[in-house]
Amino acid sequence: MSATRPAAVVVLAAGEGTRMKSATPKVLHEICGRSLVGHVVAASRELDPAHLVVVVGHAREQVTAHLAGIDAGVRTAVQYEQNGTGHAVRMALEELGGQLTGTVIVVCGDTPLLTGETLRALAATHEADGNAVTVLTAEVPDSTGYGRIVRDPQTGAVTAIVEHKDATDAQRAIREINSGVFAFDGALLADALGKVRTDNSQGEEYLTDVLGILREAGHRVGAAVGSDHRQILGINNRVQLAEARALLNARLLERAMLAGVTVVDPGSVFVDVTVTFGQDALIHPGTQLLGDTHIGEGAEVGPNTRLKDTRVGAGARVDNTVADGAVVGDQATVGPFAYLRPGTNLGLKAKAGTYVEMKNATIGEGTKVPHLSYVGDATIGEYTNIGAASVFVNYDGEHKHHTTVGSHCKTGSDNMFVAPVTIGDGAYTAAGSVITKDVPAGALAVARGQQRNIEGWVARKRPGSAAATAAQSSSDKDSGHR
C-alpha cells in the first residue's frame, strides 16, 4: 500500500477510563457532536485505509454497537484483558489475519483533535524515509510528564523514547515528546510483536518496546513532528474533555469564519463538526448549532438560539429560538422566543413569531403565525394569517389528528382548531371561536357564546369593594352629564 492508502489503521479503544468517573465508556464521551473514538475514526477514514480496526475491551458491546452506527465498515478486535498496548495491536493484527504488507498506522481512541492531515503527513514521512517505524512527535512548551524523543544528532533517527521519570537532566530539557501514534511496516510489526516481553512493573506488552526490538535488528526508527502539539492531547478526565471541546470548537469556528461566516463572539458560540454554513451567514452570541444543521447564505441566527438538525434557508432570520429537526425556508423569520419541534417546515418568507410553538407543521409561503400560538400536526397554505393565542388542538388523549388551513385565510385571535378539521381557502374565523367543523372556502365561521351583560351585579354581589366604588363613581359621572 502507498502512503496515501495504508494497509490498516488500528485504533486503540479498549481501556476503561476510570478517571472520567462515568458509567459511559471514556471513548464514547462526546465533544462537538461526535464521540472521542468517532473523531479518531473520522480522521482515520481520511487516509482511505484498506482496513480500519478498533480494539475494544471495556464495555465492548456498547462500544461495538456505537461503532456500527457511525461507520459500518469498521472492524473490531476484542482485547478481553487489558494487557498493554502491544497486546492490543497484536489482537488487531490477528483479527486482520496476521501479517500485513504495507503501512500500519496505530492511533489512540481518546485523541479527538488529531486530524487526517496529520496522519497523512505521518504516513508520507514513514514511506519517504524508508522507516521500519515512524513516531508522531510534537514539540511542546512544557514536556513534564511526557516521554522524550532522543535522536541521533547525525542522522536524526530516533534512538530512544525515555519516560520522564527515567530521563536525565539533559533529556528532560528535550521538548519533543512521544504522541503514542505510530506508523509501522506491517510485516516487521507482526514479527516484533511476537518478541515483546512482559518483564516490567505492569506485566504488560508495551507497543513502545517494538521500537527497541526493530532498532536492535538494524532497522531505522524515525519521527515525524506534528504541526500542532494540541492535536495529540489525550482525554483522561472531564477537565481535559472540556479543554479539548474548547480547542475543537475554536478550530471549527475559525474554519467557518475564514470561509466567509461572521461569528460576532466566537467565545459564546458552539458548533458541531457536522454543521455547515453558506457564505455571509451571521451568527450572534449565545448560539449553539448542533447535529446536521445548515445555515444558509446570508442567514442570521441568534442571539441565544439552539438549533439541532435544522436547515435555515438563505436570508432567513432566527432569533432567540430553540429548533430541533426543523426546516426554515428562505427569507423566513422565527422568534424571538419560538420553539420549532421536529417536522416543522416553514416556507418562503413564512413567520413563526414570538412565543410560537410548532410541531409536525407545514407552513406555506408568506404565511404568518405571529405570536402566542401552538401549531401541531397541521398544514397551512400560502399567505394565511393565524391570529394571536391560537391553538391547534391535535390530541384527543389517545391519537393525534391533523388540521388543514387553506391559503389566504384570516383566523381570529384566541381560536381553537379541534382536529380533524379543515378551513377552506379564503375563509375567515371570528375571534374567540372554537372550530370543530369544517369551514367552507370563503366562509366566516363564528363559534362562540352570545355575550350577556348583567347590570348592577358588582353593587349587589361586591358591595363596598373598590370595584363597586369605581362603578358607582362612573355611574354618578354619567348621571351628571345628562
Buried (B, 14 or more C-beta within 10 A) or exposed (E): BEBEEBBBBBBBBBBEBEEBEBEEBBBBBBBBBBBBBBBBBBBBBBBBBBBBBBBBBBBBEBBBEBBEEEBEEBEBBEBEEBBBBBBBBBBBBEBBEEEBEBBBBBBBBBBBBBBBEBBBBBBBBBBEBEBBBBBBBBBBEEBEEBBBBBBEEEEEBBBBBBEBEEBEEEBBEBBBBBBBBBBBBBBBBBBBBEEBEBEEEEEBBBBBBBBBBBBEEEBBBBBBBBEBBBBBBBBBBEEBBEBBBBBBBEBBBEEBBEEEBEBBEBEBBBBBBBBBBBEBBBBBBBBBBBBBBBBBBBBBBBBBBBBBBBBBBBBBBBBBBBBBBBBBBBBBBBBBBBBBBBBBBBBBBBBBBBBBBBBBBBBBBBBBBBBBBBBBBBBBBBBBBBBBBBBBBBEEEEEEBBBBBBBBBEBBBBBBBBBBBBBBBBBBBBBBBBBEEBBEBEBEBEBEEEEEEEEEEBBEEEEEEEEBBEBEEEEEEEEEEE
